[in-house]
Amino acid sequence: MKIGIGNDHSAFELKQVIAAHLKAQGHEVVDYGSYSAERCNYPEFGEKVARAIVRGEVERGVLICGTGVGISLAANKVKGIRAAVCSEPYTAQLVRRHNNAQIIAFGARVVGDEMAKMIVDSFLAAEFEGGRHQMRIDMISEIEEREA
């Protein structure tokens, strides 16, 4: 699978761990930055990964900042994107199965390396169930359209 990854300065080290983990599993990883631990602004990287998904450049995304919240908020401003913050694997699985989220986000200041790997693995292994969940995704899309 082709996966986009993005981060801010607080998550640079964890991004390296997650990227290596994904590559070891055979995934292609596209790094949208940041490329160092130098202070930067997370909205830029959340938007880059989200736009890459909308354009079809990558299939799914992983975003990491201090808490995962700020960078996911930025990604969710891109029309058609559903990014969810998860601090444990069960929620990561359900945001994919029930919400058809394309992006997972978490915080480098919240989860450790091993938990982050489990979160990503759960997210990537899950598939959207459709059915009754599709109706809710459609409702979310309608809200998005009204706000456009």
C-alpha positions in Angstrom: 0.0 0.0 0.0 1.2 3.5 -0.7 1.0 5.6 2.5 1.6 9.3 3.0 3.2 10.4 6.3 3.5 13.9 7.8 4.6 15.4 11.1 5.6 18.5 12.9 8.9 19.1 14.8 7.7 17.3 18.0 7.0 14.1 16.1 10.1 13.9 13.8 11.7 11.0 15.7 8.5 9.0 15.9 7.8 9.5 12.2 11.2 7.9 11.5 10.2 4.9 13.6 6.8 4.6 11.9 8.1 5.0 8.4 10.7 2.3 9.0 8.0 0.0 10.4 5.8 0.5 7.4 8.6 0.0 4.9 9.6 -3.2 6.7 6.1 -4.5 6.1 6.4 -3.8 2.3 4.5 -0.5 2.2 5.7 2.4 0.0 6.0 5.5 2.2 5.8 9.0 0.8 7.2 11.5 3.3 5.5 14.9 3.2 7.6 16.4 6.0 8.7 17.9 8.2 12.2 16.7 7.5 13.8 17.7 10.8 13.1 18.5 14.5 13.3 22.2 13.7 10.2 24.1 14.8 7.5 24.2 12.1 3.8 24.5 11.7 1.7 21.3 11.7 -1.2 22.6 9.5 1.1 22.6 6.5 1.9 18.9 6.8 -1.7 17.8 7.6 -2.9 19.6 4.5 -0.1 18.0 2.3 -1.0 14.5 3.2 -4.8 15.1 2.9 -4.4 16.7 -0.5 -2.2 13.8 -1.6 -5.0 11.4 -0.7 -7.6 13.5 -2.6 -5.4 13.5 -5.7 -4.9 9.8 -5.5 -1.1 10.0 -4.9 -1.4 7.8 -1.8 -4.1 5.5 -0.5 -3.9 6.3 3.2 -2.2 8.7 5.6 -0.4 8.8 8.9 -0.1 12.2 10.7 1.8 12.8 13.9 2.2 16.0 16.0 2.4 16.5 19.7 -1.1 15.2 20.4 -2.4 14.3 16.9 -5.2 16.8 17.3 -3.9 19.9 15.5 -2.5 18.1 12.5 -5.8 16.1 12.1 -7.9 19.2 12.3 -5.9 20.7 9.4 -6.3 17.5 7.4 -10.0 17.5 8.0 -10.4 20.9 6.4 -9.6 19.3 3.0 -12.9 18.4 1.3 -13.5 14.7 1.4 -11.0 13.8 4.1 -11.8 12.0 7.3 -8.8 12.0 9.7 -9.2 10.6 13.2 -7.0 10.9 16.2 -6.4 7.5 18.0 -4.3 6.7 21.0 -5.0 3.0 21.0 -5.5 0.2 18.4 -9.3 -0.5 18.9 -10.3 3.0 17.9 -7.9 3.0 15.0 -9.6 -0.1 13.7 -13.1 1.3 14.1 -12.4 4.6 12.4 -11.5 2.6 9.3 -14.3 0.0 9.6 -17.1 2.5 10.5 -16.0 5.9 9.4 -14.0 5.0 6.4 -11.2 7.3 7.6 -8.3 7.7 5.2 -6.0 9.2 7.8 -4.9 8.1 11.2 -3.3 10.7 13.6 -1.7 10.3 17.0 0.5 12.3 19.3 4.2 11.7 19.8 3.8 13.2 23.3 0.9 10.8 24.0 1.9 7.3 22.7 5.2 5.5 22.6 6.9 3.8 19.6 5.3 0.4 20.1 1.8 1.7 20.7 2.1 3.9 17.6 3.1 0.8 15.6 0.0 -1.1 16.9 -2.2 1.8 16.1 -1.0 2.1 12.5 -1.2 -1.7 12.0 -4.8 -1.9 13.3 -5.8 1.0 11.0 -4.1 -0.4 7.9 -5.5 -3.9 8.5 -9.1 -2.8 8.8 -11.5 -2.3 5.8 -14.6 -0.1 5.6 -17.7 -2.2 6.3 -20.1 -0.1 4.3 -23.8 -0.9 4.9 -25.4 1.3 7.6 -22.1 3.1 8.0 -22.2 4.4 4.5 -25.4 6.3 5.3 -23.5 8.1 8.0 -20.6 8.9 5.8 -23.0 10.3 3.3 -24.5 12.5 6.0 -21.0 13.8 6.9 -20.4 14.6 3.2 -23.7 16.5 3.0 -22.7 18.7 5.9 -19.4 19.3 4.1 -21.2 20.2 0.9 -23.5 22.7 2.7 -20.5 24.4 4.2 -18.6 24.7 0.9 
